[in-house]
Amino acid sequence: MLACEHDSEAFSCWGDIPPQKKQKRFHQKAKKANEELRWMVAEATQRQRTKRAMWEESKVVLLFARIKP
């Protein structure tokens, strides 16, 4: 059986979390998730740039390899 108080002054159960605390936790988790998402996007963008640079470099190398003096 749960340890509940049914007074109008108390929460419905001892383990209840006030709405303000729930909202604060939600905002903290959302902020952390947004930060992690930004890092993931930044890393993916960096990898994309690196791949693009490698492709550009290899295109130039192939171009000059075809042009022989």
HTML snippet that shows the backbone in 3Dmol.js (N, CA, C, O; Angstrom):
<script src="https://3Dmol.org/build/3Dmol-min.js"></script>
<div id="view" style="width:600px;height:400px;position:relative"></div>
<script>
const pdb = `
ATOM      1  N   MET A   1       0.836  -1.189   0.000  1.00  0.00           N
ATOM      2  CA  MET A   1       0.000   0.000   0.000  1.00  0.00           C
ATOM      3  C   MET A   1       0.878   1.247   0.000  1.00  0.00           C
ATOM      4  O   MET A   1       1.893   1.289   0.694  1.00  0.00           O
ATOM      5  N   LEU A   2       0.496   2.260  -0.770  1.00  0.00           N
ATOM      6  CA  LEU A   2       1.271   3.497  -0.851  1.00  0.00           C
ATOM      7  C   LEU A   2       1.046   4.354   0.381  1.00  0.00           C
ATOM      8  O   LEU A   2      -0.032   4.375   0.974  1.00  0.00           O
ATOM      9  N   ALA A   3       2.104   5.055   0.739  1.00  0.00           N
ATOM     10  CA  ALA A   3       1.991   5.988   1.861  1.00  0.00           C
ATOM     11  C   ALA A   3       1.422   7.293   1.324  1.00  0.00           C
ATOM     12  O   ALA A   3       2.171   8.176   0.905  1.00  0.00           O
ATOM     13  N   CYS A   4       0.109   7.414   1.335  1.00  0.00           N
ATOM     14  CA  CYS A   4      -0.542   8.604   0.783  1.00  0.00           C
ATOM     15  C   CYS A   4      -1.231   9.396   1.889  1.00  0.00           C
ATOM     16  O   CYS A   4      -1.721   8.844   2.874  1.00  0.00           O
ATOM     17  N   GLU A   5      -1.250  10.691   1.689  1.00  0.00           N
ATOM     18  CA  GLU A   5      -2.014  11.565   2.566  1.00  0.00           C
ATOM     19  C   GLU A   5      -3.110  12.185   1.727  1.00  0.00           C
ATOM     20  O   GLU A   5      -2.850  12.660   0.621  1.00  0.00           O
ATOM     21  N   HIS A   6      -4.295  12.187   2.220  1.00  0.00           N
ATOM     22  CA  HIS A   6      -5.392  12.759   1.460  1.00  0.00           C
ATOM     23  C   HIS A   6      -5.847  14.075   2.072  1.00  0.00           C
ATOM     24  O   HIS A   6      -7.038  14.385   2.070  1.00  0.00           O
ATOM     25  N   ASP A   7      -4.916  14.837   2.588  1.00  0.00           N
ATOM     26  CA  ASP A   7      -5.233  16.173   3.091  1.00  0.00           C
ATOM     27  C   ASP A   7      -5.211  17.145   1.930  1.00  0.00           C
ATOM     28  O   ASP A   7      -4.526  16.907   0.935  1.00  0.00           O
ATOM     29  N   SER A   8      -5.942  18.220   2.041  1.00  0.00           N
ATOM     30  CA  SER A   8      -5.957  19.221   0.977  1.00  0.00           C
ATOM     31  C   SER A   8      -4.634  19.980   0.922  1.00  0.00           C
ATOM     32  O   SER A   8      -4.279  20.521  -0.126  1.00  0.00           O
ATOM     33  N   GLU A   9      -3.902  20.028   2.030  1.00  0.00           N
ATOM     34  CA  GLU A   9      -2.639  20.770   2.086  1.00  0.00           C
ATOM     35  C   GLU A   9      -1.487  19.981   1.470  1.00  0.00           C
ATOM     36  O   GLU A   9      -0.562  20.564   0.904  1.00  0.00           O
ATOM     37  N   ALA A  10      -1.545  18.662   1.580  1.00  0.00           N
ATOM     38  CA  ALA A  10      -0.432  17.818   1.132  1.00  0.00           C
ATOM     39  C   ALA A  10      -0.635  17.384  -0.315  1.00  0.00           C
ATOM     40  O   ALA A  10      -1.732  17.481  -0.864  1.00  0.00           O
ATOM     41  N   PHE A  11       0.453  16.900  -0.920  1.00  0.00           N
ATOM     42  CA  PHE A  11       0.342  16.304  -2.239  1.00  0.00           C
ATOM     43  C   PHE A  11      -0.414  14.998  -2.096  1.00  0.00           C
ATOM     44  O   PHE A  11      -0.615  14.508  -0.985  1.00  0.00           O
ATOM     45  N   SER A  12      -0.834  14.432  -3.220  1.00  0.00           N
ATOM     46  CA  SER A  12      -1.626  13.206  -3.151  1.00  0.00           C
ATOM     47  C   SER A  12      -0.811  12.041  -2.592  1.00  0.00           C
ATOM     48  O   SER A  12      -1.357  11.196  -1.883  1.00  0.00           O
ATOM     49  N   CYS A  13       0.460  11.986  -2.894  1.00  0.00           N
ATOM     50  CA  CYS A  13       1.328  10.934  -2.365  1.00  0.00           C
ATOM     51  C   CYS A  13       2.661  11.551  -1.958  1.00  0.00           C
ATOM     52  O   CYS A  13       3.016  12.636  -2.418  1.00  0.00           O
ATOM     53  N   TRP A  14       3.386  10.864  -1.103  1.00  0.00           N
ATOM     54  CA  TRP A  14       4.673  11.378  -0.616  1.00  0.00           C
ATOM     55  C   TRP A  14       5.674  11.544  -1.751  1.00  0.00           C
ATOM     56  O   TRP A  14       6.502  12.455  -1.717  1.00  0.00           O
ATOM     57  N   GLY A  15       5.610  10.682  -2.747  1.00  0.00           N
ATOM     58  CA  GLY A  15       6.597  10.702  -3.818  1.00  0.00           C
ATOM     59  C   GLY A  15       6.311  11.695  -4.932  1.00  0.00           C
ATOM     60  O   GLY A  15       7.081  11.780  -5.889  1.00  0.00           O
ATOM     61  N   ASP A  16       5.229  12.443  -4.830  1.00  0.00           N
ATOM     62  CA  ASP A  16       4.889  13.393  -5.895  1.00  0.00           C
ATOM     63  C   ASP A  16       5.916  14.508  -6.008  1.00  0.00           C
ATOM     64  O   ASP A  16       6.503  14.940  -5.016  1.00  0.00           O
ATOM     65  N   ILE A  17       6.117  14.964  -7.236  1.00  0.00           N
ATOM     66  CA  ILE A  17       7.055  16.054  -7.511  1.00  0.00           C
ATOM     67  C   ILE A  17       6.229  17.278  -7.887  1.00  0.00           C
ATOM     68  O   ILE A  17       5.320  17.180  -8.710  1.00  0.00           O
ATOM     69  N   PRO A  18       6.533  18.426  -7.297  1.00  0.00           N
ATOM     70  CA  PRO A  18       5.774  19.640  -7.635  1.00  0.00           C
ATOM     71  C   PRO A  18       5.923  20.001  -9.115  1.00  0.00           C
ATOM     72  O   PRO A  18       6.965  19.727  -9.711  1.00  0.00           O
ATOM     73  N   PRO A  19       4.900  20.608  -9.711  1.00  0.00           N
ATOM     74  CA  PRO A  19       4.948  20.949 -11.144  1.00  0.00           C
ATOM     75  C   PRO A  19       6.128  21.846 -11.515  1.00  0.00           C
ATOM     76  O   PRO A  19       6.687  21.710 -12.603  1.00  0.00           O
ATOM     77  N   GLN A  20       6.512  22.763 -10.623  1.00  0.00           N
ATOM     78  CA  GLN A  20       7.639  23.650 -10.923  1.00  0.00           C
ATOM     79  C   GLN A  20       8.924  22.850 -11.088  1.00  0.00           C
ATOM     80  O   GLN A  20       9.734  23.126 -11.973  1.00  0.00           O
ATOM     81  N   LYS A  21       9.098  21.854 -10.222  1.00  0.00           N
ATOM     82  CA  LYS A  21      10.309  21.031 -10.294  1.00  0.00           C
ATOM     83  C   LYS A  21      10.291  20.172 -11.566  1.00  0.00           C
ATOM     84  O   LYS A  21      11.325  19.982 -12.207  1.00  0.00           O
ATOM     85  N   LYS A  22       9.105  19.654 -11.925  1.00  0.00           N
ATOM     86  CA  LYS A  22       8.987  18.874 -13.161  1.00  0.00           C
ATOM     87  C   LYS A  22       9.340  19.741 -14.367  1.00  0.00           C
ATOM     88  O   LYS A  22      10.060  19.310 -15.268  1.00  0.00           O
ATOM     89  N   GLN A  23       8.824  20.968 -14.368  1.00  0.00           N
ATOM     90  CA  GLN A  23       9.084  21.876 -15.482  1.00  0.00           C
ATOM     91  C   GLN A  23      10.569  22.218 -15.560  1.00  0.00           C
ATOM     92  O   GLN A  23      11.143  22.279 -16.647  1.00  0.00           O
ATOM     93  N   LYS A  24      11.185  22.440 -14.405  1.00  0.00           N
ATOM     94  CA  LYS A  24      12.615  22.763 -14.371  1.00  0.00           C
ATOM     95  C   LYS A  24      13.433  21.590 -14.913  1.00  0.00           C
ATOM     96  O   LYS A  24      14.356  21.780 -15.705  1.00  0.00           O
ATOM     97  N   ARG A  25      13.084  20.374 -14.477  1.00  0.00           N
ATOM     98  CA  ARG A  25      13.787  19.182 -14.967  1.00  0.00           C
ATOM     99  C   ARG A  25      13.617  19.034 -16.475  1.00  0.00           C
ATOM    100  O   ARG A  25      14.568  18.714 -17.189  1.00  0.00           O
ATOM    101  N   PHE A  26      12.387  19.273 -16.956  1.00  0.00           N
ATOM    102  CA  PHE A  26      12.120  19.172 -18.390  1.00  0.00           C
ATOM    103  C   PHE A  26      12.994  20.146 -19.166  1.00  0.00           C
ATOM    104  O   PHE A  26      13.593  19.780 -20.177  1.00  0.00           O
ATOM    105  N   HIS A  27      13.069  21.400 -18.688  1.00  0.00           N
ATOM    106  CA  HIS A  27      13.873  22.407 -19.383  1.00  0.00           C
ATOM    107  C   HIS A  27      15.359  22.055 -19.341  1.00  0.00           C
ATOM    108  O   HIS A  27      16.078  22.279 -20.315  1.00  0.00           O
ATOM    109  N   GLN A  28      15.823  21.501 -18.211  1.00  0.00           N
ATOM    110  CA  GLN A  28      17.226  21.095 -18.117  1.00  0.00           C
ATOM    111  C   GLN A  28      17.526  19.972 -19.108  1.00  0.00           C
ATOM    112  O   GLN A  28      18.547  19.997 -19.795  1.00  0.00           O
ATOM    113  N   LYS A  29      16.619  18.978 -19.177  1.00  0.00           N
ATOM    114  CA  LYS A  29      16.826  17.863 -20.107  1.00  0.00           C
ATOM    115  C   LYS A  29      16.768  18.341 -21.554  1.00  0.00           C
ATOM    116  O   LYS A  29      17.552  17.899 -22.394  1.00  0.00           O
ATOM    117  N   ALA A  30      15.829  19.251 -21.842  1.00  0.00           N
ATOM    118  CA  ALA A  30      15.711  19.779 -23.205  1.00  0.00           C
ATOM    119  C   ALA A  30      16.964  20.556 -23.587  1.00  0.00           C
ATOM    120  O   ALA A  30      17.450  20.443 -24.712  1.00  0.00           O
ATOM    121  N   LYS A  31      17.485  21.343 -22.656  1.00  0.00           N
ATOM    122  CA  LYS A  31      18.697  22.119 -22.918  1.00  0.00           C
ATOM    123  C   LYS A  31      19.881  21.188 -23.183  1.00  0.00           C
ATOM    124  O   LYS A  31      20.670  21.417 -24.100  1.00  0.00           O
ATOM    125  N   LYS A  32      19.993  20.140 -22.371  1.00  0.00           N
ATOM    126  CA  LYS A  32      21.084  19.178 -22.545  1.00  0.00           C
ATOM    127  C   LYS A  32      20.953  18.448 -23.888  1.00  0.00           C
ATOM    128  O   LYS A  32      21.945  18.240 -24.587  1.00  0.00           O
ATOM    129  N   ALA A  33      19.726  18.065 -24.240  1.00  0.00           N
ATOM    130  CA  ALA A  33      19.498  17.377 -25.515  1.00  0.00           C
ATOM    131  C   ALA A  33      19.835  18.286 -26.695  1.00  0.00           C
ATOM    132  O   ALA A  33      20.429  17.836 -27.675  1.00  0.00           O
ATOM    133  N   ASN A  34      19.459  19.556 -26.606  1.00  0.00           N
ATOM    134  CA  ASN A  34      19.785  20.506 -27.678  1.00  0.00           C
ATOM    135  C   ASN A  34      21.289  20.678 -27.818  1.00  0.00           C
ATOM    136  O   ASN A  34      21.815  20.762 -28.928  1.00  0.00           O
ATOM    137  N   GLU A  35      21.976  20.731 -26.684  1.00  0.00           N
ATOM    138  CA  GLU A  35      23.435  20.874 -26.705  1.00  0.00           C
ATOM    139  C   GLU A  35      24.083  19.651 -27.356  1.00  0.00           C
ATOM    140  O   GLU A  35      24.987  19.785 -28.180  1.00  0.00           O
ATOM    141  N   GLU A  36      23.612  18.452 -26.977  1.00  0.00           N
ATOM    142  CA  GLU A  36      24.147  17.227 -27.575  1.00  0.00           C
ATOM    143  C   GLU A  36      23.859  17.183 -29.074  1.00  0.00           C
ATOM    144  O   GLU A  36      24.701  16.750 -29.860  1.00  0.00           O
ATOM    145  N   LEU A  37      22.667  17.633 -29.464  1.00  0.00           N
ATOM    146  CA  LEU A  37      22.314  17.657 -30.883  1.00  0.00           C
ATOM    147  C   LEU A  37      23.222  18.610 -31.651  1.00  0.00           C
ATOM    148  O   LEU A  37      23.661  18.301 -32.759  1.00  0.00           O
ATOM    149  N   ARG A  38      23.505  19.779 -31.052  1.00  0.00           N
ATOM    150  CA  ARG A  38      24.411  20.731 -31.710  1.00  0.00           C
ATOM    151  C   ARG A  38      25.781  20.111 -31.928  1.00  0.00           C
ATOM    152  O   ARG A  38      26.378  20.279 -32.991  1.00  0.00           O
ATOM    153  N   TRP A  39      26.291  19.383 -30.911  1.00  0.00           N
ATOM    154  CA  TRP A  39      27.593  18.731 -31.049  1.00  0.00           C
ATOM    155  C   TRP A  39      27.555  17.685 -32.154  1.00  0.00           C
ATOM    156  O   TRP A  39      28.490  17.587 -32.949  1.00  0.00           O
ATOM    157  N   MET A  40      26.471  16.896 -32.209  1.00  0.00           N
ATOM    158  CA  MET A  40      26.363  15.865 -33.244  1.00  0.00           C
ATOM    159  C   MET A  40      26.349  16.493 -34.636  1.00  0.00           C
ATOM    160  O   MET A  40      27.009  16.000 -35.551  1.00  0.00           O
ATOM    161  N   VAL A  41      25.598  17.575 -34.789  1.00  0.00           N
ATOM    162  CA  VAL A  41      25.531  18.258 -36.084  1.00  0.00           C
ATOM    163  C   VAL A  41      26.892  18.837 -36.448  1.00  0.00           C
ATOM    164  O   VAL A  41      27.322  18.747 -37.598  1.00  0.00           O
ATOM    165  N   ALA A  42      27.569  19.431 -35.466  1.00  0.00           N
ATOM    166  CA  ALA A  42      28.890  20.015 -35.724  1.00  0.00           C
ATOM    167  C   ALA A  42      29.884  18.939 -36.153  1.00  0.00           C
ATOM    168  O   ALA A  42      30.668  19.146 -37.079  1.00  0.00           O
ATOM    169  N   GLU A  43      29.850  17.785 -35.473  1.00  0.00           N
ATOM    170  CA  GLU A  43      30.760  16.698 -35.833  1.00  0.00           C
ATOM    171  C   GLU A  43      30.451  16.169 -37.232  1.00  0.00           C
ATOM    172  O   GLU A  43      31.364  15.909 -38.016  1.00  0.00           O
ATOM    173  N   ALA A  44      29.171  16.010 -37.541  1.00  0.00           N
ATOM    174  CA  ALA A  44      28.786  15.521 -38.871  1.00  0.00           C
ATOM    175  C   ALA A  44      29.202  16.516 -39.948  1.00  0.00           C
ATOM    176  O   ALA A  44      29.682  16.124 -41.012  1.00  0.00           O
ATOM    177  N   THR A  45      29.017  17.801 -39.669  1.00  0.00           N
ATOM    178  CA  THR A  45      29.412  18.836 -40.626  1.00  0.00           C
ATOM    179  C   THR A  45      30.912  18.809 -40.847  1.00  0.00           C
ATOM    180  O   THR A  45      31.380  18.941 -41.978  1.00  0.00           O
ATOM    181  N   GLN A  46      31.668  18.637 -39.773  1.00  0.00           N
ATOM    182  CA  GLN A  46      33.126  18.582 -39.884  1.00  0.00           C
ATOM    183  C   GLN A  46      33.547  17.376 -40.719  1.00  0.00           C
ATOM    184  O   GLN A  46      34.435  17.480 -41.565  1.00  0.00           O
ATOM    185  N   ARG A  47      32.904  16.226 -40.476  1.00  0.00           N
ATOM    186  CA  ARG A  47      33.218  15.031 -41.267  1.00  0.00           C
ATOM    187  C   ARG A  47      32.892  15.259 -42.739  1.00  0.00           C
ATOM    188  O   ARG A  47      33.637  14.844 -43.627  1.00  0.00           O
ATOM    189  N   GLN A  48      31.755  15.931 -42.982  1.00  0.00           N
ATOM    190  CA  GLN A  48      31.357  16.234 -44.365  1.00  0.00           C
ATOM    191  C   GLN A  48      32.402  17.121 -45.025  1.00  0.00           C
ATOM    192  O   GLN A  48      32.781  16.894 -46.174  1.00  0.00           O
ATOM    193  N   ARG A  49      32.872  18.142 -44.289  1.00  0.00           N
ATOM    194  CA  ARG A  49      33.897  19.041 -44.841  1.00  0.00           C
ATOM    195  C   ARG A  49      35.170  18.275 -45.145  1.00  0.00           C
ATOM    196  O   ARG A  49      35.797  18.483 -46.183  1.00  0.00           O
ATOM    197  N   THR A  50      35.551  17.388 -44.235  1.00  0.00           N
ATOM    198  CA  THR A  50      36.770  16.606 -44.428  1.00  0.00           C
ATOM    199  C   THR A  50      36.633  15.723 -45.665  1.00  0.00           C
ATOM    200  O   THR A  50      37.548  15.643 -46.485  1.00  0.00           O
ATOM    201  N   LYS A  51      35.468  15.054 -45.794  1.00  0.00           N
ATOM    202  CA  LYS A  51      35.253  14.208 -46.974  1.00  0.00           C
ATOM    203  C   LYS A  51      35.280  15.039 -48.245  1.00  0.00           C
ATOM    204  O   LYS A  51      35.882  14.644 -49.243  1.00  0.00           O
ATOM    205  N   ARG A  52      34.623  16.196 -48.204  1.00  0.00           N
ATOM    206  CA  ARG A  52      34.578  17.059 -49.385  1.00  0.00           C
ATOM    207  C   ARG A  52      35.986  17.503 -49.755  1.00  0.00           C
ATOM    208  O   ARG A  52      36.348  17.517 -50.932  1.00  0.00           O
ATOM    209  N   ALA A  53      36.780  17.867 -48.750  1.00  0.00           N
ATOM    210  CA  ALA A  53      38.154  18.298 -49.011  1.00  0.00           C
ATOM    211  C   ALA A  53      38.962  17.155 -49.625  1.00  0.00           C
ATOM    212  O   ALA A  53      39.759  17.372 -50.538  1.00  0.00           O
ATOM    213  N   MET A  54      38.752  15.938 -49.120  1.00  0.00           N
ATOM    214  CA  MET A  54      39.466  14.789 -49.677  1.00  0.00           C
ATOM    215  C   MET A  54      39.062  14.561 -51.131  1.00  0.00           C
ATOM    216  O   MET A  54      39.912  14.280 -51.976  1.00  0.00           O
ATOM    217  N   TRP A  55      37.757  14.682 -51.427  1.00  0.00           N
ATOM    218  CA  TRP A  55      37.299  14.507 -52.800  1.00  0.00           C
ATOM    219  C   TRP A  55      37.867  15.583 -53.709  1.00  0.00           C
ATOM    220  O   TRP A  55      38.314  15.296 -54.819  1.00  0.00           O
ATOM    221  N   GLU A  56      37.849  16.822 -53.236  1.00  0.00           N
ATOM    222  CA  GLU A  56      38.397  17.917 -54.045  1.00  0.00           C
ATOM    223  C   GLU A  56      39.879  17.685 -54.316  1.00  0.00           C
ATOM    224  O   GLU A  56      40.363  17.878 -55.432  1.00  0.00           O
ATOM    225  N   GLU A  57      40.583  17.270 -53.277  1.00  0.00           N
ATOM    226  CA  GLU A  57      42.019  17.017 -53.410  1.00  0.00           C
ATOM    227  C   GLU A  57      42.269  15.875 -54.396  1.00  0.00           C
ATOM    228  O   GLU A  57      43.161  15.964 -55.240  1.00  0.00           O
ATOM    229  N   SER A  58      41.483  14.806 -54.290  1.00  0.00           N
ATOM    230  CA  SER A  58      41.683  13.668 -55.191  1.00  0.00           C
ATOM    231  C   SER A  58      41.313  14.039 -56.630  1.00  0.00           C
ATOM    232  O   SER A  58      41.934  13.550 -57.573  1.00  0.00           O
ATOM    233  N   LYS A  59      40.299  14.905 -56.805  1.00  0.00           N
ATOM    234  CA  LYS A  59      39.952  15.353 -58.163  1.00  0.00           C
ATOM    235  C   LYS A  59      41.112  16.116 -58.780  1.00  0.00           C
ATOM    236  O   LYS A  59      41.435  15.924 -59.952  1.00  0.00           O
ATOM    237  N   VAL A  60      41.737  16.980 -57.993  1.00  0.00           N
ATOM    238  CA  VAL A  60      42.871  17.767 -58.492  1.00  0.00           C
ATOM    239  C   VAL A  60      44.033  16.844 -58.825  1.00  0.00           C
ATOM    240  O   VAL A  60      44.676  17.003 -59.863  1.00  0.00           O
ATOM    241  N   VAL A  61      44.304  15.886 -57.958  1.00  0.00           N
ATOM    242  CA  VAL A  61      45.398  14.941 -58.197  1.00  0.00           C
ATOM    243  C   VAL A  61      45.131  14.147 -59.474  1.00  0.00           C
ATOM    244  O   VAL A  61      46.030  13.969 -60.295  1.00  0.00           O
ATOM    245  N   LEU A  62      43.890  13.668 -59.644  1.00  0.00           N
ATOM    246  CA  LEU A  62      43.559  12.919 -60.862  1.00  0.00           C
ATOM    247  C   LEU A  62      43.671  13.793 -62.106  1.00  0.00           C
ATOM    248  O   LEU A  62      44.133  13.332 -63.150  1.00  0.00           O
ATOM    249  N   LEU A  63      43.258  15.027 -62.001  1.00  0.00           N
ATOM    250  CA  LEU A  63      43.340  15.949 -63.131  1.00  0.00           C
ATOM    251  C   LEU A  63      44.791  16.150 -63.555  1.00  0.00           C
ATOM    252  O   LEU A  63      45.116  16.080 -64.740  1.00  0.00           O
ATOM    253  N   PHE A  64      45.664  16.404 -62.569  1.00  0.00           N
ATOM    254  CA  PHE A  64      47.074  16.619 -62.899  1.00  0.00           C
ATOM    255  C   PHE A  64      47.757  15.324 -63.312  1.00  0.00           C
ATOM    256  O   PHE A  64      48.742  15.360 -64.051  1.00  0.00           O
ATOM    257  N   ALA A  65      47.260  14.185 -62.855  1.00  0.00           N
ATOM    258  CA  ALA A  65      47.844  12.907 -63.260  1.00  0.00           C
ATOM    259  C   ALA A  65      47.547  12.633 -64.735  1.00  0.00           C
ATOM    260  O   ALA A  65      48.349  12.003 -65.424  1.00  0.00           O
ATOM    261  N   ARG A  66      46.410  13.100 -65.214  1.00  0.00           N
ATOM    262  CA  ARG A  66      46.050  12.898 -66.618  1.00  0.00           C
ATOM    263  C   ARG A  66      46.840  13.827 -67.532  1.00  0.00           C
ATOM    264  O   ARG A  66      47.154  13.480 -68.671  1.00  0.00           O
ATOM    265  N   ILE A  67      47.154  15.011 -67.017  1.00  0.00           N
ATOM    266  CA  ILE A  67      47.905  15.976 -67.829  1.00  0.00           C
ATOM    267  C   ILE A  67      49.389  15.700 -67.608  1.00  0.00           C
ATOM    268  O   ILE A  67      49.951  16.065 -66.575  1.00  0.00           O
ATOM    269  N   LYS A  68      50.006  15.063 -68.574  1.00  0.00           N
ATOM    270  CA  LYS A  68      51.433  14.758 -68.432  1.00  0.00           C
ATOM    271  C   LYS A  68      52.218  15.689 -69.334  1.00  0.00           C
ATOM    272  O   LYS A  68      51.820  15.930 -70.474  1.00  0.00           O
ATOM    273  N   PRO A  69      53.314  16.209 -68.843  1.00  0.00           N
ATOM    274  CA  PRO A  69      54.129  17.118 -69.674  1.00  0.00           C
ATOM    275  C   PRO A  69      54.848  16.391 -70.804  1.00  0.00           C
ATOM    276  O   PRO A  69      55.567  17.017 -71.582  1.00  0.00           O
TER     277      PRO A  69
END
`;
const viewer = $3Dmol.createViewer("view");
viewer.addModel(pdb, "pdb");
viewer.setStyle({}, {cartoon: {color: "spectrum"}});
viewer.zoomTo();
viewer.render();
</script>
